[in-house]
Amino acid sequence: MYTEDPAQTEPGKKRDCRPPTPEGGCNPSSAIDKRKSRDKGLAAQLDYSKEHDQALEDAKKTYDESRKGYREKRHEAVLKVQDMKHQVKHLIERIKCLIEQDRVVRCLDDAFHEVCEQLDCCEGPGGCCVEDFEFDTTMPPDTERGDRKLAHRIERYKAEIAKAKDCFTTLSGEPAALEKRVADAKTEIDAILAALADDAAKVDLKKQYVSALLAERRLARIWNGFPDTNAYIDCLCKALQIWSDGVDAVSLLVAEQAVRDYAEESEQTWCTALIGGPVAEILAVYDRLCGSDKPCGTDKPEEPEDEHSEDCGCGKHKHTHTHDHDHGDHDHYGDGAESTGEQTQSA
């Protein structure tokens, strides 16, 4: 029945204005929309996967090259680093002796440690740049709140993918970076040795002492936080795995998002058509409900009235009862009853 107050949709619940398909009925429009929404989801999933397909394929090759290259570079660097650590240790002691004043050395040490705290903060701790991460592909409820949760999860997972990808890119350059760090450390030590070999009157001993301390710090951090080769390879593998798993998860989520977006678009299109031409829809529903001899809105055939012709042979006839409330008739009926009784007794 028409009402001036339209039904309100529950807060957070999606509108579902289309009528359900009657049992055993035909509704090709709904079936076509379902197929198209499914195709939209598959297309969105494939498109997202293709965005990362070539990059992941290249990363797979890079992974094999990096783990082999890092092992070789680290093996080559081990002896060099040990020699340089021994060399810089002696340089520090030698410069201390040249300075002679313990107070100057203590002040330089204090200044060095204060600045090193700032360097540690700026450079970071090194080591693995990703942490274990689980991607949840369970779909949130198909509600407005569920849609917001789905969109938020997609964006968060994309951020994790970008983080893992950046980490992998950095790690893949570690073999070359390690080689450069070793070469830079050697250059610094050679520069200190060259300065000390110059005219003693020209040498800035404080500067050379601080340079030697920094060279020692550089050698202590030469492996960039990886205690051994296996630690590096594990991190490299984890970064690539998170990147790949993330792409798989997000591709499923964007597929679901595309399905929901199309369902909402289809619902809006149907509502627009209905609002623009409700007469045709009402007549179509009328044809479905009352297009036969059935009573409108039921599946039972219409039953005939309980009347029979006088010659049908069933002994049931249509009767018309007339109730006469005239007082004289009642008296006559009573007289008749008494007369009947008397005749019965006589008999």
ZINOR-V6138 format. One record per pair of residues at least 12 apart in sequence whose ideal C-beta (glycine too) atoms are under 6 Angstrom apart, sorted by the first residue. I is the first residue (numbers start at 0). J is the second residue. D is the distance in Angstrom with one decimal. If there is no record, write none. Layout:
i=I j=J d=D
i=I j=J d=D
//
This chain:
i=11 j=142 d=5.5
i=11 j=143 d=5.1
i=11 j=144 d=5.1
i=12 j=142 d=6.0
i=16 j=270 d=5.5
i=17 j=269 d=5.9
i=32 j=265 d=4.9
i=36 j=258 d=4.8
i=36 j=261 d=4.4
i=36 j=262 d=5.5
i=39 j=257 d=4.6
i=39 j=261 d=4.5
i=40 j=254 d=3.9
i=40 j=257 d=4.8
i=40 j=258 d=4.1
i=43 j=253 d=4.9
i=43 j=254 d=5.2
i=43 j=257 d=3.7
i=44 j=250 d=4.6
i=44 j=254 d=3.8
i=47 j=250 d=4.6
i=47 j=253 d=5.1
i=48 j=250 d=4.9
i=51 j=246 d=4.6
i=55 j=243 d=5.9
i=58 j=239 d=5.7
i=61 j=171 d=4.9
i=62 j=239 d=5.5
i=65 j=171 d=4.6
i=65 j=235 d=6.0
i=66 j=232 d=4.8
i=68 j=174 d=3.8
i=69 j=173 d=5.8
i=69 j=174 d=4.5
i=69 j=231 d=5.5
i=70 j=228 d=5.3
i=72 j=174 d=4.5
i=72 j=177 d=5.1
i=72 j=178 d=5.2
i=73 j=228 d=5.6
i=76 j=181 d=4.8
i=79 j=181 d=5.8
i=80 j=221 d=5.5
i=83 j=184 d=5.7
i=83 j=188 d=5.9
i=83 j=218 d=5.7
i=84 j=218 d=5.1
i=87 j=188 d=5.8
i=87 j=211 d=5.8
i=87 j=214 d=4.9
i=87 j=215 d=4.9
i=90 j=191 d=5.9
i=90 j=211 d=4.7
i=91 j=211 d=4.8
i=94 j=204 d=5.9
i=94 j=207 d=5.6
i=94 j=208 d=4.5
i=94 j=211 d=6.0
i=97 j=204 d=5.3
i=98 j=204 d=5.1
i=107 j=208 d=5.8
i=111 j=212 d=5.0
i=124 j=224 d=5.9
i=125 j=223 d=4.5
i=125 j=224 d=2.7
i=126 j=224 d=3.1
i=127 j=234 d=3.6
i=128 j=166 d=3.9
i=129 j=163 d=5.3
i=129 j=166 d=4.7
i=129 j=237 d=5.6
i=129 j=238 d=4.8
i=129 j=241 d=5.8
i=132 j=159 d=5.6
i=132 j=241 d=5.5
i=134 j=156 d=6.0
i=134 j=244 d=5.7
i=134 j=245 d=5.9
i=134 j=248 d=3.5
i=136 j=248 d=5.2
i=136 j=251 d=5.1
i=138 j=255 d=5.3
i=149 j=256 d=5.8
i=153 j=249 d=6.0
i=153 j=252 d=5.0
i=156 j=245 d=5.6
i=156 j=248 d=5.9
i=156 j=249 d=5.0
i=159 j=245 d=5.6
i=160 j=242 d=5.9
i=160 j=245 d=3.9
i=163 j=238 d=5.0
i=163 j=241 d=4.0
i=163 j=242 d=4.2
i=164 j=242 d=5.1
i=166 j=238 d=4.4
i=167 j=238 d=4.0
i=167 j=239 d=5.4
i=170 j=235 d=4.7
i=180 j=221 d=5.5
i=184 j=217 d=5.1
i=184 j=218 d=5.6
i=187 j=214 d=4.6
i=188 j=214 d=5.5
i=191 j=207 d=5.5
i=191 j=210 d=5.4
i=191 j=211 d=5.6
i=194 j=207 d=5.4
//
